[in-house]
Amino acid sequence: MSPLFLFLSFVALLSALGVVLAKNPVHSVLFLILTFFTLSGHYLLLNAQFLAAVNIIVYAGAIMVLFLFVIMFLNLNEETEPHKPALAKFAAAIAGGSLLLILVAAMRNVNPVGYDPTSFDSQIGMVDRLGLVLFQQYALPFELASILLLAAMVGSVMLGKRETGERNF
Amino acid sequence: MDQTIPEVIRTVPLQYYVFFASALFAIGVTGVLVRRNAIIIFMCVELMLNAVNILLTAFSAYRADPNGQIFVFFIMAVAAAEVSVGLGIIVMIYRNFQTTDVNLLSRLKW
């Protein structure tokens, strides 16, 4: 058992709990960034260098900056944070715990086939190998993803535009 | 070929990644149920997406099949688009109602 795997999993789960439990939304965002960095560490351990880099650039870089920016823009802090009644929180924790229990109980006796030493290839996560697959087999989905991103950009600009009048939808 | 099998893949059973991703996913679900702030709920959805990503990557790396990692790449692209539109909607809701509390935004709830 790799100690690095245990350490990264432990930190990732703790900081994921921090996202849920932190009172201040800014702390939640910082915990989420820590989670993303540990997940990038996991990707590195699995020899998926491309995903590790993209995870840090896209998630920890772009998406979390967007979250942090919106939270600071709306001036959310501990005082403005709404809370559910204790009973609802308890029920939610029970529901989430049961989901975990069911998933673990269902997967406990499943033994997924591990690696195959004869055909194993440790280089599949490298940028050049993934690039070849991406631009040969997945060229069409790749282009569709660019259209999706363009549509999302146009949509968010349109949503964010202030219109005249009392209510702006 | 000049390659060695990474230590994690040799020593950690694939099942442990399933458990780890399940735990991360369950924490995300709990977060969606517990919190009332729309932005935090959104962040917990990101947590669930990442639980799926780590599982796909683990299976892809263990089975030496690049398709799983390509799929993770597309999930990240879709997540980026989703976040930009979602946060745009949340900012617009805040401009109209001065709150991001999902319990006050229940007009469409039967």
Interface residues (C-beta under 8 A of the other chain):
Chain A: M1 S2 L4 F5 S9 A12 L13 A16 L17 V19 V20 P25 S28 V29 L32 T35 F36 L39 H42 Y43 L45 L46 N47 A48 F50 L51 V54 N55 V58 Y59 A62 I63 L66 F67 V70 I71 F73 L74 L76 E81 P82 H83 K84 A88 K89 A91 A92 A93 A95 G96 G97 L99 L100 L103 V104 M107 V110 N111 P112 V113 G114 Y115 D116 P117 S119 F120 D121 S122 Q123 I124 G125 R129 L130 V133 L134 Q137 Y138 P141 A145 L148 L149 A151 A152 M153 G155 S156 L159 G160 R162 R167 N168 F169
Chain B: M1 Q3 T4 I5 P6 E7 V8 I9 R10 T11 V12 P13 L14 Q15 Y16 V18 F19 F20 S22 A23 L24 F25 A26 I27 G28 V29 T30 G31 L33 V34 R35 R36 N37 I39 I40 F42 M43 C44 E46 L47 N50 N53 I54 T57 A58 F59 S60 A61 Y62 R63 A64 D65 P66 N67 Q69 I70 V72 F73 F74 M76 A77 V78 A79 A80 A81 E82 V83 S84 V85 L87 G88 I89 I90 V91 M92 Y94 R95 N96 T99 T100 D101 N103
